[in-house]
Amino acid sequence: VALAAALAVTPAFAQNDMKVFASKLKPGLYEYKMEMDMGAIPGAPKGMGKQNMTVQHCLTAKDIEDGQLGRKDPNSKVDCKMSDMKVSGNTANYKFVCKGEMSMTSDNTVTFVPDGYRMQSKMSMNHGGQTMNMVHNSQAKYLGACKK
């Protein structure tokens, strides 16, 4: 449940903060490769805390303009805010704090490359009174125009 919830939480950035991303992204089809290491999860089989996933997603001009780098679950009751945005060259660092069903804090680094971006997040989540720390690494690669 926590993994699904973590993946469903996609940053919705404030309009001013999104200007950094909008100038470095273009609309189109992206392939996202994600690696998550949730460490030792109490009661889970050994190695269960590591997950890899590859998905494709069409990022529209409106998504970029609205600050949605992915689709947020419309049923989510998680309220997230971004802060402490610092930009240097092609790298942005920021904090992300979510409140609600699952509280989470994360420190994030996004590095833009010519065909997409790389991102690392170090997160601490609290769900049902249990704290889980995890590291999330992802790469987004531009594949071309969105398929209709």
Secondary structure as UniProt FT lines:
FT   HELIX           2..8
FT   HELIX           15..22
FT   TURN            23..24
FT   STRAND          28..37
FT   TURN            42..43
FT   TURN            46..49
FT   STRAND          50..59
FT   HELIX           61..66
FT   TURN            74..75
FT   STRAND          78..88
FT   TURN            89..90
FT   STRAND          91..100
FT   STRAND          103..113
FT   TURN            114..115
FT   STRAND          116..127
FT   TURN            128..129
FT   STRAND          130..144
//
